[in-house]
Every structure is written in structure tokens, then in C-alpha cells.
Amino acid sequence: TDPYATVTVGEGVAAVRVRADRDGRFSAKVELAEGVNEIKLSVRDVMGRKKSQVQRLHRDSKAPTMKAAEVVWEP
């Protein structure tokens, strides 16, 4: 984003609003459901211009399963 822009991640009561730093970088913690999530990002720069887009994120927090494993120790 532009420096010091206001960024809103999500919509409604679950929305998180943060301000970008002087380099335009920002971070926000949001809750994601397992699987595909569509997150709306809205940005307003210091001049009042607005832009929004929907970003798709995939959350996979389940560990892979192993059916069999073999350990070979080298001498």
C-alpha cells in the first residue's frame, strides 16, 4: 500500500483495521477457517482515495499423516 494508508482486513464486526508504515507495509492478525477463506482488503490512502479487493487464502493446519516409515542409520 501507500505509506500511512489505513487498511481494513475483513468485513463487519470481525474486521481488523491497521495503518501501514512509512514503507507501505502492514500486518494484521485475522481468524481463518480451515480451507479456503475469502478476505476483503480495503485501503484508504492519506488523500482519501479508496480501493478494495478480495483475496483468497487457504488455511491447512492439519499435520500430514504417515502410513509407514523406515529409518536407516548410516555407519
Secondary structure, DSSP 8 states (H G I E B T S, - for coil): --TT-EEEESSGGG-EEEE--TTS---------SEEEEEEEEEE-TT--EEEEEEEEEE--S----S--------
